[in-house]
């Protein structure tokens, strides 16, 4: 039975499909077959390989998918290098649909990188190493990711491959941002943009660059510039129909909230590109945060964080900025409560903001040290003593200035005396 017949049989008998596809992949080359027949067998093997990958993806079988990639090596040895790279990337993409498959994927990538080295398939090796660094970033294995990126960049600069260089520098920027080294993250992003400027940059890669630029500007509290970058990325991703558009939209809404413009959130969701996302739970979570911030309501803010825990906590960027926003909101509420008093019980303040006494006491202590207001915590009485802002005494500054001027006069007189003498 020919390989084409076997593929037809597999489609008709889904239960035996796995066995049939493996049989096709194990088909050895026949010395008597013509070149056209041999080409057809290779095409059928490629089809069987992809269909077996889809089968394991749908079954959520990560180990099976890893075996398919290993099994495909003998087939890949007889195909063009460019086609091999595309095929292996397609098979690796199937892992994305399988939950908790990171470790299997990392092991598979390491095996294939070694195979690519042995076969001297340099471009495939670079492509796989870039993907491995991305996975290490996702699993927060920052140290091995940086080591791999460093080696990869050295090789890529020698080859002057601008496209992969752009991707790797972008990855480097994201890793440095993950470890909190913002200066190096910005430097890596600049290198990525420089490499991208000399080539045609695909829309999705351009959107990724804009997204990273927005994230770094947001870290610097420059939310206006960050918003413009997020908007560019959102337009690009929406035009390509990419799932990442929703993430860019959430960042845009976050910027509006952080700019103290929560009322703009509703109007932003009425624009044509954003309208289709307006009813999604991810967007609803940002709308709830905006409402709580607009009303300066700490209880509503906490409720939104609880109700939409998964949507708001899964993204480290949103999580860190909302933590800062919560801190600001708590500070504003505390100032509003203690403003009319010169002495107030800490227990009463804690009750008013709906927080534990210990956390409120720690926050008030921090605010006093940061000179947000002037006061003293009397822990013996359990009270906060609030003082008026002390008036600046300029006597010391004026005395210093007077002495400086007198010093200049003395020096001038001394210079004249020397001339006369």
C-alpha positions, 0 to 999 in steps of 0.5 A: 500500500502506498503512503498516499493510500495510508494517509487516506486510510488514517483519515477514515480510521481515526482510532488507528491514525497514530499507528498508520502515521508512524508506519508512513514515517518508517517507510524506507526509500525503495531503490526501484522508485522514480524521482517523482515517486520518491518526492511524493513519498517525502511529501506524504511523510511530511503530511504524516509528521504534521498530522501526528503532531496535531493528533498529540497536540489535541490529546495534550500528549507532550511526551508523544509530541517530543518523540515525533520531533525526534522521530522526524530527524531521519526524514529531515536529513533528506529535506532542504534546510529551510524546509526543515527549520520551518517544519521543526518550528511548526511542530514546536508550536504545537507545544503551546496548546499543551499546558504544563509542557515547559520542561518537556519542551526545554528538553526537546529543544536541548536535544534538537540543538545538539542534533543541529550542531552535529549536522552543522545546521547553524541557522536552525540551531540559532532559531532553536536557541532563540526559542529556548531563551524565550522559554527560559524567560517564561519559566523565570530561569533568567541566569541560564537565559542570559548566558545563552543569549550572550553566546548567541549574540556573539555568533549572530554578530559574526554572521550579521543576521539582522532579523534574528539579532533583532529578536534576540536583543528584544529577548535580552531586553525582556530578560533584563527587565525581568531581573529588574535591570532597567538600564541594560533592558533599555540598552538591549531594546535600543540595539534591537531597534537599531538592527530592525532599522536596517531590514524589513521588520515584520508587523508582529516583530514591530508590535513586540518592539513597541510593546517592550518600549511601552513597558519600559516607559511605564516602569519609568512612570512615563505613562503618556509615552507608554500609552502611545507605544501600546496603541501602536502595538495594539493597532499592529496586532489587531490588523494581524488578528493576533491574540496579543492585541488583548494584552496591548489593550489591557496595557492601554487601559492601565496607562489611563488609570495610572494617569488618573484618567479612569473616566477615559477607560469607557470612551477608549473601549468604544473605538472600532478596534477595541469594541470587540474586546469590550465584553471580555473578562480581561477588559472587564477586570480593568474596567472594575479597577478604573471604577474603584480608582475613580471613586477612590474606593479601597474596598472596591479596589480590593474586591476587583483584585479578588474577583479578577485574580487570574486576569490581574495577577498573571501579568507581572507588568499589570501586577506591579503597577496595580500594587503601586496604585493600591499603595497610592490609593491607600495613602490618599485614603489615610490622608483624607481620614487623618486630615481633620485630627491632631490626635487620632486612634490608629484603631479608628483609622484602620477601621475606616480604611478596612485594613488590619491595624498592623499594616496601617501602622506600618504604612503610617510609619512609612508616610512619616519617614517619607515626609508625606505628613508630619507626625509621631506614632504614640504606640503606648496610647495607640494614637497618631499625633499629627503636626502642622507642616513646620515653617522653613527657618531661613535664618541659617541660610541668610547667615551663611550667605552673609558670611560668604559676602563678608569673606569676599570683602576681606579677600578684596581688601587683602588683595588691595593691601598686597598691591599697596605694599 
